Amino acid sequence: MTPAVLPIEQAAGWSCARASSCAEAVRQWCNGYRRADGDNDGIPCENVCRSLAEVRRIRGQIGC
């Protein structure tokens, strides 16, 4: 089951510690949670996203 993307108001209370997968982290990042990529390396929530290739694949799948 894929978690829904939160509206921006709810995403404000979201954090990478809550991410259960890289896909969830990428969805939140694409939806406005810019703090997910604090070091600006293109990889959000590095606790669940391990590589730029993984992030790019997910972004392609979700159209972000």
LUMZADO-664059 format. One record per residue (C-alpha): x, y, z; residue number from 1. Coordinates in steps of 0.2 Angstrom, whole numbers, plus 2048, in hexadecimal, padded with zeros to 3 digits. Layout:
// residues N
<node><c1>X</c1><c2>Y</c2><c3>Z</c3><pos>NUM</pos></node>
...
This chain:
// residues 64
<node><c1>800</c1><c2>800</c2><c3>800</c3><pos>1</pos></node>
<node><c1>807</c1><c2>811</c2><c3>7FB</c3><pos>2</pos></node>
<node><c1>804</c1><c2>81F</c2><c3>808</c3><pos>3</pos></node>
<node><c1>7FB</c1><c2>82E</c2><c3>801</c3><pos>4</pos></node>
<node><c1>805</c1><c2>83E</c2><c3>7FE</c3><pos>5</pos></node>
<node><c1>800</c1><c2>84A</c2><c3>80C</c3><pos>6</pos></node>
<node><c1>7FA</c1><c2>85C</c2><c3>809</c3><pos>7</pos></node>
<node><c1>807</c1><c2>869</c2><c3>80B</c3><pos>8</pos></node>
<node><c1>7FF</c1><c2>86E</c2><c3>81C</c3><pos>9</pos></node>
<node><c1>801</c1><c2>85C</c2><c3>823</c3><pos>10</pos></node>
<node><c1>812</c1><c2>85A</c2><c3>81B</c3><pos>11</pos></node>
<node><c1>818</c1><c2>868</c2><c3>826</c3><pos>12</pos></node>
<node><c1>816</c1><c2>85B</c2><c3>835</c3><pos>13</pos></node>
<node><c1>81F</c1><c2>84D</c2><c3>82B</c3><pos>14</pos></node>
<node><c1>831</c1><c2>848</c2><c3>82D</c3><pos>15</pos></node>
<node><c1>83D</c1><c2>83C</c2><c3>825</c3><pos>16</pos></node>
<node><c1>83C</c1><c2>832</c2><c3>835</c3><pos>17</pos></node>
<node><c1>82A</c1><c2>82E</c2><c3>831</c3><pos>18</pos></node>
<node><c1>82F</c1><c2>827</c2><c3>81F</c3><pos>19</pos></node>
<node><c1>82D</c1><c2>814</c2><c3>81E</c3><pos>20</pos></node>
<node><c1>834</c1><c2>814</c2><c3>80C</c3><pos>21</pos></node>
<node><c1>83E</c1><c2>81E</c2><c3>7FF</c3><pos>22</pos></node>
<node><c1>82E</c1><c2>81F</c2><c3>7F5</c3><pos>23</pos></node>
<node><c1>825</c1><c2>827</c2><c3>803</c3><pos>24</pos></node>
<node><c1>833</c1><c2>834</c2><c3>806</c3><pos>25</pos></node>
<node><c1>834</c1><c2>838</c2><c3>7F4</c3><pos>26</pos></node>
<node><c1>821</c1><c2>83B</c2><c3>7F3</c3><pos>27</pos></node>
<node><c1>822</c1><c2>847</c2><c3>802</c3><pos>28</pos></node>
<node><c1>831</c1><c2>850</c2><c3>7FB</c3><pos>29</pos></node>
<node><c1>829</c1><c2>852</c2><c3>7EA</c3><pos>30</pos></node>
<node><c1>819</c1><c2>859</c2><c3>7F3</c3><pos>31</pos></node>
<node><c1>823</c1><c2>867</c2><c3>7FB</c3><pos>32</pos></node>
<node><c1>82D</c1><c2>85F</c2><c3>80A</c3><pos>33</pos></node>
<node><c1>83D</c1><c2>868</c2><c3>805</c3><pos>34</pos></node>
<node><c1>846</c1><c2>864</c2><c3>816</c3><pos>35</pos></node>
<node><c1>846</c1><c2>852</c2><c3>810</c3><pos>36</pos></node>
<node><c1>856</c1><c2>856</c2><c3>806</c3><pos>37</pos></node>
<node><c1>85F</c1><c2>860</c2><c3>813</c3><pos>38</pos></node>
<node><c1>870</c1><c2>85F</c2><c3>80A</c3><pos>39</pos></node>
<node><c1>86A</c1><c2>862</c2><c3>7F9</c3><pos>40</pos></node>
<node><c1>871</c1><c2>852</c2><c3>7F1</c3><pos>41</pos></node>
<node><c1>861</c1><c2>84D</c2><c3>7E9</c3><pos>42</pos></node>
<node><c1>85E</c1><c2>83F</c2><c3>7F5</c3><pos>43</pos></node>
<node><c1>850</c1><c2>842</c2><c3>802</c3><pos>44</pos></node>
<node><c1>84F</c1><c2>839</c2><c3>812</c3><pos>45</pos></node>
<node><c1>85F</c1><c2>830</c2><c3>811</c3><pos>46</pos></node>
<node><c1>859</c1><c2>825</c2><c3>820</c3><pos>47</pos></node>
<node><c1>84E</c1><c2>81C</c2><c3>813</c3><pos>48</pos></node>
<node><c1>855</c1><c2>822</c2><c3>802</c3><pos>49</pos></node>
<node><c1>866</c1><c2>81A</c2><c3>7FE</c3><pos>50</pos></node>
<node><c1>86A</c1><c2>821</c2><c3>7ED</c3><pos>51</pos></node>
<node><c1>867</c1><c2>82E</c2><c3>7E0</c3><pos>52</pos></node>
<node><c1>863</c1><c2>821</c2><c3>7D3</c3><pos>53</pos></node>
<node><c1>855</c1><c2>81A</c2><c3>7DF</c3><pos>54</pos></node>
<node><c1>84E</c1><c2>82B</c2><c3>7E1</c3><pos>55</pos></node>
<node><c1>84E</c1><c2>82F</c2><c3>7CE</c3><pos>56</pos></node>
<node><c1>845</c1><c2>81E</c2><c3>7CB</c3><pos>57</pos></node>
<node><c1>838</c1><c2>822</c2><c3>7D7</c3><pos>58</pos></node>
<node><c1>836</c1><c2>834</c2><c3>7D1</c3><pos>59</pos></node>
<node><c1>834</c1><c2>82D</c2><c3>7BF</c3><pos>60</pos></node>
<node><c1>826</c1><c2>821</c2><c3>7C5</c3><pos>61</pos></node>
<node><c1>81C</c1><c2>82E</c2><c3>7CE</c3><pos>62</pos></node>
<node><c1>81F</c1><c2>83C</c2><c3>7C2</c3><pos>63</pos></node>
<node><c1>828</c1><c2>848</c2><c3>7CD</c3><pos>64</pos></node>
